[in-house]
Amino acid sequence: MKADIHPQYREVVFHDVTSDFKFLTRSTLGSKETTKWEDGNEYPLIKVEISSASHPFYTGKHKVIDTGGRIDKFQKRYAR
């Protein structure tokens, strides 16, 4: 493999700004912002809009909106 062609793979903190949830993981993303983690070390901080803590699928708040009975029409049309 060629040397110095791959991005630096390091530990970073992702912060879900919607639910104020933070988690430490490894990534190639970098940031000028840093934060102090629970272990006392400083890590680059990546702010995200949505994560597993705020995504409707993972929180169980996912809702199916049936506009105009489309689901019923589909089921009647293709029922056996």
Contacts in CASP RR format, 6 or more apart in sequence:
PFRMAT RR
TARGET T0000
AUTHOR 0000-0000-0000
METHOD contacts of the structure
MODEL  1
MKADIHPQYREVVFHDVTSDFKFLTRSTLGSKETTKWEDGNEYPLIKVEI
SSASHPFYTGKHKVIDTGGRIDKFQKRYAR
7 28 0 8 1.000
8 28 0 8 1.000
9 26 0 8 1.000
9 27 0 8 1.000
9 28 0 8 1.000
10 26 0 8 1.000
10 27 0 8 1.000
10 28 0 8 1.000
10 44 0 8 1.000
11 24 0 8 1.000
11 25 0 8 1.000
11 26 0 8 1.000
11 43 0 8 1.000
12 24 0 8 1.000
12 25 0 8 1.000
12 26 0 8 1.000
12 27 0 8 1.000
12 29 0 8 1.000
12 30 0 8 1.000
12 31 0 8 1.000
12 43 0 8 1.000
12 44 0 8 1.000
12 45 0 8 1.000
12 46 0 8 1.000
13 22 0 8 1.000
13 23 0 8 1.000
13 24 0 8 1.000
13 35 0 8 1.000
13 37 0 8 1.000
13 43 0 8 1.000
13 44 0 8 1.000
13 45 0 8 1.000
13 46 0 8 1.000
14 22 0 8 1.000
14 23 0 8 1.000
14 25 0 8 1.000
14 27 0 8 1.000
14 46 0 8 1.000
14 47 0 8 1.000
14 48 0 8 1.000
14 51 0 8 1.000
15 21 0 8 1.000
15 22 0 8 1.000
15 35 0 8 1.000
15 45 0 8 1.000
15 46 0 8 1.000
15 47 0 8 1.000
15 48 0 8 1.000
16 22 0 8 1.000
16 48 0 8 1.000
16 49 0 8 1.000
16 50 0 8 1.000
16 51 0 8 1.000
16 53 0 8 1.000
16 54 0 8 1.000
17 47 0 8 1.000
17 48 0 8 1.000
17 49 0 8 1.000
18 49 0 8 1.000
18 50 0 8 1.000
18 51 0 8 1.000
18 53 0 8 1.000
18 54 0 8 1.000
19 51 0 8 1.000
19 53 0 8 1.000
19 54 0 8 1.000
21 51 0 8 1.000
21 53 0 8 1.000
21 54 0 8 1.000
22 35 0 8 1.000
23 51 0 8 1.000
24 37 0 8 1.000
24 43 0 8 1.000
27 46 0 8 1.000
29 44 0 8 1.000
29 46 0 8 1.000
30 44 0 8 1.000
30 46 0 8 1.000
31 44 0 8 1.000
31 45 0 8 1.000
31 46 0 8 1.000
33 44 0 8 1.000
33 45 0 8 1.000
33 47 0 8 1.000
34 42 0 8 1.000
34 43 0 8 1.000
34 44 0 8 1.000
34 45 0 8 1.000
35 42 0 8 1.000
35 43 0 8 1.000
35 45 0 8 1.000
36 42 0 8 1.000
37 43 0 8 1.000
52 58 0 8 1.000
53 59 0 8 1.000
56 62 0 8 1.000
56 63 0 8 1.000
64 71 0 8 1.000
66 72 0 8 1.000
END
